[in-house]
Amino acid sequence: MFQAKISPAIHTHAEALEAEDKEGIAVVPLTIPLLAGPGAISLVIVNAEQMIYWVDKVILSFGAFF
């Protein structure tokens, strides 16, 4: 993951041509704890477990984004 080298055994020429047309959007899991912090992540997990209704979980999900 850190080197980002493409192996020719897995990556074919057709896949390389297809990848040229796509935008390079990626989510790096290593940055998520740096942005939120372990306390905030634990709080969301505990609150999501305690919520009974799906509406509460939707509200919690929207709150995590804003």
mmCIF file of the N, C-alpha and C atoms, coordinates in Angstrom:
data_MODEL
# 
_entry.id   MODEL 
# 
loop_
_atom_site.group_PDB 
_atom_site.id 
_atom_site.type_symbol 
_atom_site.label_atom_id 
_atom_site.label_alt_id 
_atom_site.label_comp_id 
_atom_site.label_asym_id 
_atom_site.label_entity_id 
_atom_site.label_seq_id 
_atom_site.pdbx_PDB_ins_code 
_atom_site.Cartn_x 
_atom_site.Cartn_y 
_atom_site.Cartn_z 
_atom_site.occupancy 
_atom_site.B_iso_or_equiv 
_atom_site.pdbx_formal_charge 
_atom_site.auth_seq_id 
_atom_site.auth_comp_id 
_atom_site.auth_asym_id 
_atom_site.auth_atom_id 
_atom_site.pdbx_PDB_model_num 
ATOM 1   N N  . MET A 1 1  ? 0.816   -1.197  0.000   1.00 0.00 ? 1  MET A N  1 
ATOM 2   C CA . MET A 1 1  ? 0.000   0.000   0.000   1.00 0.00 ? 1  MET A CA 1 
ATOM 3   C C  . MET A 1 1  ? 0.857   1.258   0.000   1.00 0.00 ? 1  MET A C  1 
ATOM 4   N N  . PHE A 1 2  ? 1.993   1.220   0.639   1.00 0.00 ? 2  PHE A N  1 
ATOM 5   C CA . PHE A 1 2  ? 2.804   2.423   0.734   1.00 0.00 ? 2  PHE A CA 1 
ATOM 6   C C  . PHE A 1 2  ? 3.595   2.685   -0.554  1.00 0.00 ? 2  PHE A C  1 
ATOM 7   N N  . GLN A 1 3  ? 4.012   1.644   -1.233  1.00 0.00 ? 3  GLN A N  1 
ATOM 8   C CA . GLN A 1 3  ? 4.831   1.796   -2.430  1.00 0.00 ? 3  GLN A CA 1 
ATOM 9   C C  . GLN A 1 3  ? 3.987   2.099   -3.672  1.00 0.00 ? 3  GLN A C  1 
ATOM 10  N N  . ALA A 1 4  ? 2.777   1.587   -3.737  1.00 0.00 ? 4  ALA A N  1 
ATOM 11  C CA . ALA A 1 4  ? 1.842   1.808   -4.848  1.00 0.00 ? 4  ALA A CA 1 
ATOM 12  C C  . ALA A 1 4  ? 2.436   1.380   -6.182  1.00 0.00 ? 4  ALA A C  1 
ATOM 13  N N  . LYS A 1 5  ? 3.079   0.224   -6.180  1.00 0.00 ? 5  LYS A N  1 
ATOM 14  C CA . LYS A 1 5  ? 3.613   -0.326  -7.414  1.00 0.00 ? 5  LYS A CA 1 
ATOM 15  C C  . LYS A 1 5  ? 2.608   -1.313  -8.002  1.00 0.00 ? 5  LYS A C  1 
ATOM 16  N N  . ILE A 1 6  ? 2.429   -1.268  -9.298  1.00 0.00 ? 6  ILE A N  1 
ATOM 17  C CA . ILE A 1 6  ? 1.478   -2.134  -9.976  1.00 0.00 ? 6  ILE A CA 1 
ATOM 18  C C  . ILE A 1 6  ? 2.211   -3.371  -10.489 1.00 0.00 ? 6  ILE A C  1 
ATOM 19  N N  . SER A 1 7  ? 1.686   -4.533  -10.153 1.00 0.00 ? 7  SER A N  1 
ATOM 20  C CA . SER A 1 7  ? 2.292   -5.783  -10.586 1.00 0.00 ? 7  SER A CA 1 
ATOM 21  C C  . SER A 1 7  ? 1.781   -6.132  -11.980 1.00 0.00 ? 7  SER A C  1 
ATOM 22  N N  . PRO A 1 8  ? 2.665   -6.442  -12.929 1.00 0.00 ? 8  PRO A N  1 
ATOM 23  C CA . PRO A 1 8  ? 2.208   -6.803  -14.272 1.00 0.00 ? 8  PRO A CA 1 
ATOM 24  C C  . PRO A 1 8  ? 1.479   -8.148  -14.304 1.00 0.00 ? 8  PRO A C  1 
ATOM 25  N N  . ALA A 1 9  ? 1.669   -8.984  -13.308 1.00 0.00 ? 9  ALA A N  1 
ATOM 26  C CA . ALA A 1 9  ? 0.993   -10.276 -13.278 1.00 0.00 ? 9  ALA A CA 1 
ATOM 27  C C  . ALA A 1 9  ? -0.494  -10.109 -12.981 1.00 0.00 ? 9  ALA A C  1 
ATOM 28  N N  . ILE A 1 10 ? -0.852  -9.093  -12.250 1.00 0.00 ? 10 ILE A N  1 
ATOM 29  C CA . ILE A 1 10 ? -2.251  -8.876  -11.880 1.00 0.00 ? 10 ILE A CA 1 
ATOM 30  C C  . ILE A 1 10 ? -2.898  -7.821  -12.772 1.00 0.00 ? 10 ILE A C  1 
ATOM 31  N N  . HIS A 1 11 ? -2.155  -6.839  -13.184 1.00 0.00 ? 11 HIS A N  1 
ATOM 32  C CA . HIS A 1 11 ? -2.663  -5.692  -13.926 1.00 0.00 ? 11 HIS A CA 1 
ATOM 33  C C  . HIS A 1 11 ? -2.417  -5.907  -15.420 1.00 0.00 ? 11 HIS A C  1 
ATOM 34  N N  . THR A 1 12 ? -3.476  -6.128  -16.177 1.00 0.00 ? 12 THR A N  1 
ATOM 35  C CA . THR A 1 12 ? -3.332  -6.362  -17.619 1.00 0.00 ? 12 THR A CA 1 
ATOM 36  C C  . THR A 1 12 ? -3.327  -5.044  -18.374 1.00 0.00 ? 12 THR A C  1 
ATOM 37  N N  . HIS A 1 13 ? -2.981  -5.124  -19.646 1.00 0.00 ? 13 HIS A N  1 
ATOM 38  C CA . HIS A 1 13 ? -2.946  -3.924  -20.487 1.00 0.00 ? 13 HIS A CA 1 
ATOM 39  C C  . HIS A 1 13 ? -4.346  -3.331  -20.647 1.00 0.00 ? 13 HIS A C  1 
ATOM 40  N N  . ALA A 1 14 ? -5.351  -4.169  -20.776 1.00 0.00 ? 14 ALA A N  1 
ATOM 41  C CA . ALA A 1 14 ? -6.732  -3.679  -20.910 1.00 0.00 ? 14 ALA A CA 1 
ATOM 42  C C  . ALA A 1 14 ? -7.167  -2.946  -19.638 1.00 0.00 ? 14 ALA A C  1 
ATOM 43  N N  . GLU A 1 15 ? -6.762  -3.458  -18.482 1.00 0.00 ? 15 GLU A N  1 
ATOM 44  C CA . GLU A 1 15 ? -7.098  -2.774  -17.227 1.00 0.00 ? 15 GLU A CA 1 
ATOM 45  C C  . GLU A 1 15 ? -6.373  -1.439  -17.111 1.00 0.00 ? 15 GLU A C  1 
ATOM 46  N N  . ALA A 1 16 ? -5.160  -1.372  -17.626 1.00 0.00 ? 16 ALA A N  1 
ATOM 47  C CA . ALA A 1 16 ? -4.417  -0.115  -17.590 1.00 0.00 ? 16 ALA A CA 1 
ATOM 48  C C  . ALA A 1 16 ? -5.092  0.942   -18.456 1.00 0.00 ? 16 ALA A C  1 
ATOM 49  N N  . LEU A 1 17 ? -5.586  0.538   -19.611 1.00 0.00 ? 17 LEU A N  1 
ATOM 50  C CA . LEU A 1 17 ? -6.301  1.487   -20.480 1.00 0.00 ? 17 LEU A CA 1 
ATOM 51  C C  . LEU A 1 17 ? -7.596  1.950   -19.835 1.00 0.00 ? 17 LEU A C  1 
ATOM 52  N N  . GLU A 1 18 ? -8.297  1.048   -19.180 1.00 0.00 ? 18 GLU A N  1 
ATOM 53  C CA . GLU A 1 18 ? -9.539  1.418   -18.513 1.00 0.00 ? 18 GLU A CA 1 
ATOM 54  C C  . GLU A 1 18 ? -9.271  2.349   -17.332 1.00 0.00 ? 18 GLU A C  1 
ATOM 55  N N  . ALA A 1 19 ? -8.176  2.141   -16.629 1.00 0.00 ? 19 ALA A N  1 
ATOM 56  C CA . ALA A 1 19 ? -7.850  2.960   -15.460 1.00 0.00 ? 19 ALA A CA 1 
ATOM 57  C C  . ALA A 1 19 ? -7.456  4.381   -15.845 1.00 0.00 ? 19 ALA A C  1 
ATOM 58  N N  . GLU A 1 20 ? -6.987  4.586   -17.057 1.00 0.00 ? 20 GLU A N  1 
ATOM 59  C CA . GLU A 1 20 ? -6.602  5.933   -17.489 1.00 0.00 ? 20 GLU A CA 1 
ATOM 60  C C  . GLU A 1 20 ? -7.793  6.870   -17.569 1.00 0.00 ? 20 GLU A C  1 
ATOM 61  N N  . ASP A 1 21 ? -8.988  6.324   -17.850 1.00 0.00 ? 21 ASP A N  1 
ATOM 62  C CA . ASP A 1 21 ? -10.186 7.150   -17.985 1.00 0.00 ? 21 ASP A CA 1 
ATOM 63  C C  . ASP A 1 21 ? -10.817 7.506   -16.648 1.00 0.00 ? 21 ASP A C  1 
ATOM 64  N N  . LYS A 1 22 ? -10.466 6.808   -15.593 1.00 0.00 ? 22 LYS A N  1 
ATOM 65  C CA . LYS A 1 22 ? -11.090 7.027   -14.292 1.00 0.00 ? 22 LYS A CA 1 
ATOM 66  C C  . LYS A 1 22 ? -10.290 8.027   -13.472 1.00 0.00 ? 22 LYS A C  1 
ATOM 67  N N  . GLU A 1 23 ? -11.010 8.711   -12.589 1.00 0.00 ? 23 GLU A N  1 
ATOM 68  C CA . GLU A 1 23 ? -10.360 9.648   -11.681 1.00 0.00 ? 23 GLU A CA 1 
ATOM 69  C C  . GLU A 1 23 ? -9.718  8.869   -10.539 1.00 0.00 ? 23 GLU A C  1 
ATOM 70  N N  . GLY A 1 24 ? -8.664  9.399   -9.982  1.00 0.00 ? 24 GLY A N  1 
ATOM 71  C CA . GLY A 1 24 ? -7.957  8.742   -8.892  1.00 0.00 ? 24 GLY A CA 1 
ATOM 72  C C  . GLY A 1 24 ? -8.534  9.094   -7.530  1.00 0.00 ? 24 GLY A C  1 
ATOM 73  N N  . ILE A 1 25 ? -9.677  8.526   -7.174  1.00 0.00 ? 25 ILE A N  1 
ATOM 74  C CA . ILE A 1 25 ? -10.320 8.784   -5.896  1.00 0.00 ? 25 ILE A CA 1 
ATOM 75  C C  . ILE A 1 25 ? -10.125 7.552   -5.023  1.00 0.00 ? 25 ILE A C  1 
ATOM 76  N N  . ALA A 1 26 ? -9.630  7.746   -3.815  1.00 0.00 ? 26 ALA A N  1 
ATOM 77  C CA . ALA A 1 26 ? -9.403  6.628   -2.916  1.00 0.00 ? 26 ALA A CA 1 
ATOM 78  C C  . ALA A 1 26 ? -9.594  7.072   -1.474  1.00 0.00 ? 26 ALA A C  1 
ATOM 79  N N  . VAL A 1 27 ? -9.979  6.135   -0.646  1.00 0.00 ? 27 VAL A N  1 
ATOM 80  C CA . VAL A 1 27 ? -10.083 6.361   0.785   1.00 0.00 ? 27 VAL A CA 1 
ATOM 81  C C  . VAL A 1 27 ? -8.973  5.557   1.441   1.00 0.00 ? 27 VAL A C  1 
ATOM 82  N N  . VAL A 1 28 ? -8.138  6.232   2.179   1.00 0.00 ? 28 VAL A N  1 
ATOM 83  C CA . VAL A 1 28 ? -7.027  5.564   2.835   1.00 0.00 ? 28 VAL A CA 1 
ATOM 84  C C  . VAL A 1 28 ? -7.439  5.291   4.275   1.00 0.00 ? 28 VAL A C  1 
ATOM 85  N N  . PRO A 1 29 ? -7.577  4.015   4.660   1.00 0.00 ? 29 PRO A N  1 
ATOM 86  C CA . PRO A 1 29 ? -8.035  3.713   6.021   1.00 0.00 ? 29 PRO A CA 1 
ATOM 87  C C  . PRO A 1 29 ? -7.096  4.216   7.112   1.00 0.00 ? 29 PRO A C  1 
ATOM 88  N N  . LEU A 1 30 ? -5.835  4.425   6.801   1.00 0.00 ? 30 LEU A N  1 
ATOM 89  C CA . LEU A 1 30 ? -4.898  4.883   7.817   1.00 0.00 ? 30 LEU A CA 1 
ATOM 90  C C  . LEU A 1 30 ? -5.160  6.323   8.239   1.00 0.00 ? 30 LEU A C  1 
ATOM 91  N N  . THR A 1 31 ? -5.798  7.124   7.392   1.00 0.00 ? 31 THR A N  1 
ATOM 92  C CA . THR A 1 31 ? -6.034  8.520   7.741   1.00 0.00 ? 31 THR A CA 1 
ATOM 93  C C  . THR A 1 31 ? -7.281  8.725   8.575   1.00 0.00 ? 31 THR A C  1 
ATOM 94  N N  . ILE A 1 32 ? -8.189  7.780   8.611   1.00 0.00 ? 32 ILE A N  1 
ATOM 95  C CA . ILE A 1 32 ? -9.445  7.963   9.335   1.00 0.00 ? 32 ILE A CA 1 
ATOM 96  C C  . ILE A 1 32 ? -9.207  8.162   10.836  1.00 0.00 ? 32 ILE A C  1 
ATOM 97  N N  . PRO A 1 33 ? -8.388  7.348   11.510  1.00 0.00 ? 33 PRO A N  1 
ATOM 98  C CA . PRO A 1 33 ? -8.143  7.636   12.934  1.00 0.00 ? 33 PRO A CA 1 
ATOM 99  C C  . PRO A 1 33 ? -7.423  8.965   13.170  1.00 0.00 ? 33 PRO A C  1 
ATOM 100 N N  . LEU A 1 34 ? -6.633  9.399   12.207  1.00 0.00 ? 34 LEU A N  1 
ATOM 101 C CA . LEU A 1 34 ? -5.952  10.680  12.378  1.00 0.00 ? 34 LEU A CA 1 
ATOM 102 C C  . LEU A 1 34 ? -6.924  11.851  12.295  1.00 0.00 ? 34 LEU A C  1 
ATOM 103 N N  . LEU A 1 35 ? -7.972  11.714  11.489  1.00 0.00 ? 35 LEU A N  1 
ATOM 104 C CA . LEU A 1 35 ? -8.941  12.791  11.341  1.00 0.00 ? 35 LEU A CA 1 
ATOM 105 C C  . LEU A 1 35 ? -9.949  12.818  12.489  1.00 0.00 ? 35 LEU A C  1 
ATOM 106 N N  . ALA A 1 36 ? -10.421 11.655  12.905  1.00 0.00 ? 36 ALA A N  1 
ATOM 107 C CA . ALA A 1 36 ? -11.481 11.609  13.906  1.00 0.00 ? 36 ALA A CA 1 
ATOM 108 C C  . ALA A 1 36 ? -10.948 11.415  15.317  1.00 0.00 ? 36 ALA A C  1 
ATOM 109 N N  . GLY A 1 37 ? -10.002 10.561  15.495  1.00 0.00 ? 37 GLY A N  1 
ATOM 110 C CA . GLY A 1 37 ? -9.483  10.259  16.817  1.00 0.00 ? 37 GLY A CA 1 
ATOM 111 C C  . GLY A 1 37 ? -10.155 9.040   17.408  1.00 0.00 ? 37 GLY A C  1 
ATOM 112 N N  . PRO A 1 38 ? -9.454  8.323   18.264  1.00 0.00 ? 38 PRO A N  1 
ATOM 113 C CA . PRO A 1 38 ? -10.008 7.079   18.815  1.00 0.00 ? 38 PRO A CA 1 
ATOM 114 C C  . PRO A 1 38 ? -11.205 7.303   19.734  1.00 0.00 ? 38 PRO A C  1 
ATOM 115 N N  . GLY A 1 39 ? -11.234 8.420   20.437  1.00 0.00 ? 39 GLY A N  1 
ATOM 116 C CA . GLY A 1 39 ? -12.376 8.695   21.312  1.00 0.00 ? 39 GLY A CA 1 
ATOM 117 C C  . GLY A 1 39 ? -13.658 8.928   20.532  1.00 0.00 ? 39 GLY A C  1 
ATOM 118 N N  . ALA A 1 40 ? -13.564 9.665   19.443  1.00 0.00 ? 40 ALA A N  1 
ATOM 119 C CA . ALA A 1 40 ? -14.746 9.930   18.616  1.00 0.00 ? 40 ALA A CA 1 
ATOM 120 C C  . ALA A 1 40 ? -15.238 8.662   17.935  1.00 0.00 ? 40 ALA A C  1 
ATOM 121 N N  . ILE A 1 41 ? -14.318 7.827   17.478  1.00 0.00 ? 41 ILE A N  1 
ATOM 122 C CA . ILE A 1 41 ? -14.706 6.577   16.841  1.00 0.00 ? 41 ILE A CA 1 
ATOM 123 C C  . ILE A 1 41 ? -15.398 5.661   17.848  1.00 0.00 ? 41 ILE A C  1 
ATOM 124 N N  . SER A 1 42 ? -14.861 5.577   19.058  1.00 0.00 ? 42 SER A N  1 
ATOM 125 C CA . SER A 1 42 ? -15.479 4.750   20.106  1.00 0.00 ? 42 SER A CA 1 
ATOM 126 C C  . SER A 1 42 ? -16.862 5.273   20.471  1.00 0.00 ? 42 SER A C  1 
ATOM 127 N N  . LEU A 1 43 ? -17.017 6.579   20.549  1.00 0.00 ? 43 LEU A N  1 
ATOM 128 C CA . LEU A 1 43 ? -18.311 7.172   20.876  1.00 0.00 ? 43 LEU A CA 1 
ATOM 129 C C  . LEU A 1 43 ? -19.363 6.824   19.830  1.00 0.00 ? 43 LEU A C  1 
ATOM 130 N N  . VAL A 1 44 ? -19.008 6.892   18.563  1.00 0.00 ? 44 VAL A N  1 
ATOM 131 C CA . VAL A 1 44 ? -19.957 6.565   17.502  1.00 0.00 ? 44 VAL A CA 1 
ATOM 132 C C  . VAL A 1 44 ? -20.333 5.089   17.550  1.00 0.00 ? 44 VAL A C  1 
ATOM 133 N N  . ILE A 1 45 ? -19.367 4.217   17.802  1.00 0.00 ? 45 ILE A N  1 
ATOM 134 C CA . ILE A 1 45 ? -19.655 2.782   17.866  1.00 0.00 ? 45 ILE A CA 1 
ATOM 135 C C  . ILE A 1 45 ? -20.592 2.470   19.034  1.00 0.00 ? 45 ILE A C  1 
ATOM 136 N N  . VAL A 1 46 ? -20.327 3.043   20.193  1.00 0.00 ? 46 VAL A N  1 
ATOM 137 C CA . VAL A 1 46 ? -21.169 2.792   21.368  1.00 0.00 ? 46 VAL A CA 1 
ATOM 138 C C  . VAL A 1 46 ? -22.568 3.355   21.160  1.00 0.00 ? 46 VAL A C  1 
ATOM 139 N N  . ASN A 1 47 ? -22.666 4.577   20.645  1.00 0.00 ? 47 ASN A N  1 
ATOM 140 C CA . ASN A 1 47 ? -23.987 5.174   20.406  1.00 0.00 ? 47 ASN A CA 1 
ATOM 141 C C  . ASN A 1 47 ? -24.775 4.394   19.354  1.00 0.00 ? 47 ASN A C  1 
ATOM 142 N N  . ALA A 1 48 ? -24.119 3.918   18.320  1.00 0.00 ? 48 ALA A N  1 
ATOM 143 C CA . ALA A 1 48 ? -24.819 3.153   17.288  1.00 0.00 ? 48 ALA A CA 1 
ATOM 144 C C  . ALA A 1 48 ? -25.338 1.833   17.848  1.00 0.00 ? 48 ALA A C  1 
ATOM 145 N N  . GLU A 1 49 ? -24.609 1.239   18.772  1.00 0.00 ? 49 GLU A N  1 
ATOM 146 C CA . GLU A 1 49 ? -25.046 -0.016  19.385  1.00 0.00 ? 49 GLU A CA 1 
ATOM 147 C C  . GLU A 1 49 ? -26.252 0.202   20.294  1.00 0.00 ? 49 GLU A C  1 
ATOM 148 N N  . GLN A 1 50 ? -26.334 1.343   20.950  1.00 0.00 ? 50 GLN A N  1 
ATOM 149 C CA . GLN A 1 50 ? -27.419 1.614   21.889  1.00 0.00 ? 50 GLN A CA 1 
ATOM 150 C C  . GLN A 1 50 ? -28.692 2.097   21.217  1.00 0.00 ? 50 GLN A C  1 
ATOM 151 N N  . MET A 1 51 ? -28.617 2.523   19.984  1.00 0.00 ? 51 MET A N  1 
ATOM 152 C CA . MET A 1 51 ? -29.798 3.044   19.296  1.00 0.00 ? 51 MET A CA 1 
ATOM 153 C C  . MET A 1 51 ? -30.682 1.884   18.831  1.00 0.00 ? 51 MET A C  1 
ATOM 154 N N  . ILE A 1 52 ? -31.972 2.044   19.062  1.00 0.00 ? 52 ILE A N  1 
ATOM 155 C CA . ILE A 1 52 ? -32.922 0.984   18.757  1.00 0.00 ? 52 ILE A CA 1 
ATOM 156 C C  . ILE A 1 52 ? -33.549 1.186   17.377  1.00 0.00 ? 52 ILE A C  1 
ATOM 157 N N  . TYR A 1 53 ? -33.961 2.394   17.081  1.00 0.00 ? 53 TYR A N  1 
ATOM 158 C CA . TYR A 1 53 ? -34.696 2.667   15.851  1.00 0.00 ? 53 TYR A CA 1 
ATOM 159 C C  . TYR A 1 53 ? -33.742 3.063   14.729  1.00 0.00 ? 53 TYR A C  1 
ATOM 160 N N  . TRP A 1 54 ? -34.114 2.734   13.504  1.00 0.00 ? 54 TRP A N  1 
ATOM 161 C CA . TRP A 1 54 ? -33.263 3.028   12.345  1.00 0.00 ? 54 TRP A CA 1 
ATOM 162 C C  . TRP A 1 54 ? -33.168 4.521   12.102  1.00 0.00 ? 54 TRP A C  1 
ATOM 163 N N  . VAL A 1 55 ? -34.189 5.277   12.500  1.00 0.00 ? 55 VAL A N  1 
ATOM 164 C CA . VAL A 1 55 ? -34.161 6.724   12.313  1.00 0.00 ? 55 VAL A CA 1 
ATOM 165 C C  . VAL A 1 55 ? -33.024 7.337   13.142  1.00 0.00 ? 55 VAL A C  1 
ATOM 166 N N  . ASP A 1 56 ? -32.828 6.820   14.340  1.00 0.00 ? 56 ASP A N  1 
ATOM 167 C CA . ASP A 1 56 ? -31.739 7.318   15.187  1.00 0.00 ? 56 ASP A CA 1 
ATOM 168 C C  . ASP A 1 56 ? -30.378 7.043   14.554  1.00 0.00 ? 56 ASP A C  1 
ATOM 169 N N  . LYS A 1 57 ? -30.244 5.888   13.926  1.00 0.00 ? 57 LYS A N  1 
ATOM 170 C CA . LYS A 1 57 ? -28.975 5.550   13.273  1.00 0.00 ? 57 LYS A CA 1 
ATOM 171 C C  . LYS A 1 57 ? -28.725 6.438   12.053  1.00 0.00 ? 57 LYS A C  1 
ATOM 172 N N  . VAL A 1 58 ? -29.794 6.815   11.353  1.00 0.00 ? 58 VAL A N  1 
ATOM 173 C CA . VAL A 1 58 ? -29.646 7.732   10.213  1.00 0.00 ? 58 VAL A CA 1 
ATOM 174 C C  . VAL A 1 58 ? -29.201 9.100   10.705  1.00 0.00 ? 58 VAL A C  1 
ATOM 175 N N  . ILE A 1 59 ? -29.784 9.560   11.792  1.00 0.00 ? 59 ILE A N  1 
ATOM 176 C CA . ILE A 1 59 ? -29.400 10.860  12.354  1.00 0.00 ? 59 ILE A CA 1 
ATOM 177 C C  . ILE A 1 59 ? -27.945 10.832  12.810  1.00 0.00 ? 59 ILE A C  1 
ATOM 178 N N  . LEU A 1 60 ? -27.521 9.746   13.425  1.00 0.00 ? 60 LEU A N  1 
ATOM 179 C CA . LEU A 1 60 ? -26.125 9.606   13.842  1.00 0.00 ? 60 LEU A CA 1 
ATOM 180 C C  . LEU A 1 60 ? -25.195 9.597   12.638  1.00 0.00 ? 60 LEU A C  1 
ATOM 181 N N  . SER A 1 61 ? -25.608 8.937   11.564  1.00 0.00 ? 61 SER A N  1 
ATOM 182 C CA . SER A 1 61 ? -24.782 8.891   10.357  1.00 0.00 ? 61 SER A CA 1 
ATOM 183 C C  . SER A 1 61 ? -24.642 10.279  9.736   1.00 0.00 ? 61 SER A C  1 
ATOM 184 N N  . PHE A 1 62 ? -25.726 11.046  9.663   1.00 0.00 ? 62 PHE A N  1 
ATOM 185 C CA . PHE A 1 62 ? -25.645 12.399  9.129   1.00 0.00 ? 62 PHE A CA 1 
ATOM 186 C C  . PHE A 1 62 ? -24.790 13.293  10.028  1.00 0.00 ? 62 PHE A C  1 
ATOM 187 N N  . GLY A 1 63 ? -24.871 13.093  11.324  1.00 0.00 ? 63 GLY A N  1 
ATOM 188 C CA . GLY A 1 63 ? -24.068 13.876  12.250  1.00 0.00 ? 63 GLY A CA 1 
ATOM 189 C C  . GLY A 1 63 ? -22.586 13.602  12.117  1.00 0.00 ? 63 GLY A C  1 
ATOM 190 N N  . ALA A 1 64 ? -22.236 12.404  11.699  1.00 0.00 ? 64 ALA A N  1 
ATOM 191 C CA . ALA A 1 64 ? -20.828 12.060  11.527  1.00 0.00 ? 64 ALA A CA 1 
ATOM 192 C C  . ALA A 1 64 ? -20.232 12.777  10.320  1.00 0.00 ? 64 ALA A C  1 
ATOM 193 N N  . PHE A 1 65 ? -21.044 13.111  9.341   1.00 0.00 ? 65 PHE A N  1 
ATOM 194 C CA . PHE A 1 65 ? -20.546 13.762  8.134   1.00 0.00 ? 65 PHE A CA 1 
ATOM 195 C C  . PHE A 1 65 ? -20.474 15.276  8.264   1.00 0.00 ? 65 PHE A C  1 
ATOM 196 N N  . PHE A 1 66 ? -21.235 15.857  9.180   1.00 0.00 ? 66 PHE A N  1 
ATOM 197 C CA . PHE A 1 66 ? -21.269 17.320  9.264   1.00 0.00 ? 66 PHE A CA 1 
ATOM 198 C C  . PHE A 1 66 ? -20.712 17.829  10.536  1.00 0.00 ? 66 PHE A C  1 
# 
